[in-house]
Amino acid sequence: MKEIRILFTGTGRRVELLQAFRNAALCLKQNLKIYSADMSETAPAAVYCDYVRKICAMKDADYIQQLMDICRRDRIDLVIPTIDTDLLILSQNAERFEAIGTRVLISRPDKIAICRDKNYTSDFFVSCGLEAPMPVNDYLKYQGDYPCFIKPKDGSSSINAFKVNDKNELSMYAGQIGDYIIQPFIEGREYTIDIFCDFNGKPIYITPRERIAVRSGEVLKTKIELDETIIEEAKSLISHFCPCGPMTVQLIRQKDTGRDYYIEINPRYGGGAPLSMKAGADSASVLLKLLMGEEPGYQPDAVRNGAVYSRFDQSIRITSESRRNDGSLENIKGVIFDLDDTLYSEKQYVKSGYRAVAGYLGSETAEEELWNYFLNGKNAIDELLKKYGQTDKKAECLEIYRSHMPELNLYEEAVVLLNNLKEAGFKLGIITDGRVNGQKNKIESLGLRDLVDDIIITDELGGEQFRKPNDIAFRIMQCRWRLPYEELVYIGDNMIKDFQAPRQLGMKSIYFNNEDGLYYSPECDGGSCDAKVTELKQIWDMICW
């Protein structure tokens, strides 16, 4: 299955959104790589990305070019904006991105302009047959009742948005805000509609939810309410707007009359959109399916009506101050290792497997031929059987390779390190991915059960979806040992998948850039880890100061 690469701009605090995409990929067994383009490398959501690319401010003249350079270099399939600031410029340059093979999940520029200037937004709602509080741009010309509402005409997140009780307050706020609009204040129940459409503007999910509690414009508590009136009004809005992907709409149902007044459109994933995903409107899964060429269609019965969701803040370690001046790591009490290419050479296992296959085929040259195919990046068993005219034996050869008892040896440095750590009183564990029988045979051949306290084969937990970067194996190990995450360190050789879960959990990590390994990267600086080593013996000095 083709790997999908998605780049989110301005990720900031959008942890829930990234988690939704990560979970969707796991459920679909889709290989997904998540990239972030952000000014800050310490944004909370950065920890939940596979790669973080630092970029200039969205208002900078070089922003689009820098973003395109990232997309070209990293072969990005889709760009997803998460804040209002870059919507219009991304929409205006969407064709430039498509020319380099990157799609932008963005609606047309004329529709984005409607949303960015709230003078146009109210008129647009009316053109769709909906009601909206009409704006006034000069406080001296406002003739409506009080209280009223004043806000920036291109604002977001309720910044500089105020309820105004009289003329004096209106004059004061007008002087503070600058380019503003004034609207009648509508009192009633507030709703958000999370809308998701396909690339052609056809609706897939329409999910109204009441905004029960809000902070700084973002929902803290919400209730899914599949109100038929709101859903039909949303369909009218969709037919006129034709959104590409996500759109968030806000309305107020007036207390006395029950009439719906529409006040805002955000043509992107809103901050509370993951709540609708949790309720069944799984637009992250749908989007991955769309990228794979599927057409899910409208799904009116996917959402659990009446579900209530409440959100909370959570801290996460972005940068580490866990190293002393002498370069060592502090307060470590538990050490967890990856297995393949960390404690032994995986090439040794590959050669052992080829030897077993060659014995089955009864060929004296098959082992060397398989190894040469492997070194040239080819599917060795397929190529050999094709050459021998024995492709009907593929299933048997694969089973022999995967189930054979290998002849393996730990790295000499690994033996010394494990024994020293054990004698020093550290808890020792292994978390490894791979087919259960094959990994068990490796562990038995290496004699590891006598050297460490705990071993978790992630596939044994319930299948491939539990492989790294899934964090469940790490949580299980921490629960068994009853040590704080801050006192654990993980050591692995694969920068792509080994360190994401430890970072998110607050563990320390050491990148073993193994020159003998399959994932050796001469240019990798190990920046996402607390330390980088090229020899296992360096680890002792780091954690045993």
C-alpha angles and dihedrals in degrees: 000000000000115000113245118215118199125183120201118200122216094006094173108147097350094122095135092054093051091046089053091055092045091051092046091054091049092051092047092043086233120154103235129177117195120206129188127207108196141144090231125059090195098062110130093237091057089077090061094054127087091221134015120205117194114223140176124263116293090241092054115111090232095052099101093044092050090048092049091049089054092048092049095046095044095037092235116196098195138015116208118191116210104186135048098244099082101031098100097043092046090050091050091052100039093112091055089056092047089054089063093045099264123121121208118214094224139121125238120293094245090056093045089053089056090057097043094055110051091200087071095039095069092047089051092053090052091049087057091055094257131124123247137170104256118233132236119201100198120056090208089062096048108117100166132108128279138278094053133164130244127190141149113283090231099030133129141188090035090283110163091359113139141178107230122208103187146357094276093055090045091054091049096049092044089058092050100046103043109192101041146147128221121212136176111268110248114203118204146076115333121222137187122203114206106204127186124185134176122254090278097052098259112143120247101165131021110180120175116192133176117242100228097170129013136186123191091343095307123108120250098176127021141171123211107234115178094201109180093212092055092045092053091047089051091053089056090050092049093051091056098039100038094200123204107226120325128017130173120205127188128204140164122222103215113242100225103033104029090227118145116236114192115214113167147019125198110187094206140059106304120221091256097044092105087064090063088047089055089052092057105276090113099180091163090064092043092051092052089050091050090052088052090054100259124135108212097180129203113331109192095163099050098093128083105232118220096022113148121209129190124191132211140186122254131186125229133185111247103167128024131233090171096112124088124223089265090060097253127131119244133230098004114164103156129046122196121190134199111228115213113071090353102073098014139008113274088203086068089058092047091052091047090053093048089051090055092048091048089053091053091050092047093229124139092202100041096090093055092043092051091049092051091051088050093051089052092054097251132134093264101197093045092050094047095048090048090053092047093045090237103116088138087073095061096104092051093047093050091049091050091049094048098043103037120116102245129217103233140161130197117240108268089237090052092055092051093045095048093047093047093048092048092050090048091058101252121148107243128203144162128217112188137169126219146081108325099233093046094049092046090053090051091049092049093047091051094046091230099149089073092050104048137043101226138016125191121190102197095210088059089063091068113307142300093318088074093060120112132311082045106099100210095098090053091049091051092050092049091049092051093049096038091217124137114256088241089066094053129084128193122208121198145145104222112084092187099063113000102077108037096086095044090051093050092049094048097250124143118245140199122204113217103202093199112200088199093051134099091238098047111147116187093192098047114111096191089234095161092057133072091239142002125216134180095194127045092223088069090067094069091059091049099053102027102057 
